[in-house]
Amino acid sequence: MLDVRNVHPLDHFKRQTAEFRERLKATGQPEVLTVDGRAELVVQDATAYQELVRELERLRQARVEEFREKVRHGLAQAERGEVVEGSEAMAEVRRHLTERAKRTQGK
């Protein structure tokens, strides 16, 4: 999440590049640069950016593996005959939602 204290005019960045560079390397936090009061750019230390990219890739891989595992589980259930017709499944979902709505209204 961007810290609102890390928002600066682009002109300040141009005039104080060395200071920005030192701060970006020290904190690892991104900073927003504005033009005419509007956010235009985000700057960040390259090492911190690379760490962010690595973490995003790790999360993506974990989600892909989670999806694959769910598909494997579903296929195994189907092979064991643990399936129901779509209309039956939808009826069960409707019953569940109706019951939950009634419980919620009763509170």
Secondary structure, DSSP 8 states (H G I E B T S, - for coil): ---GGGEEEHHHHHHTHHHHHHHHHHH---EEEEETTEEEEEE--HHHHHHHHHHHHHHHHHHHHHHHHHHHHHHHHHHTT----HHHHHHHHHHHHHHHHHHHHT-
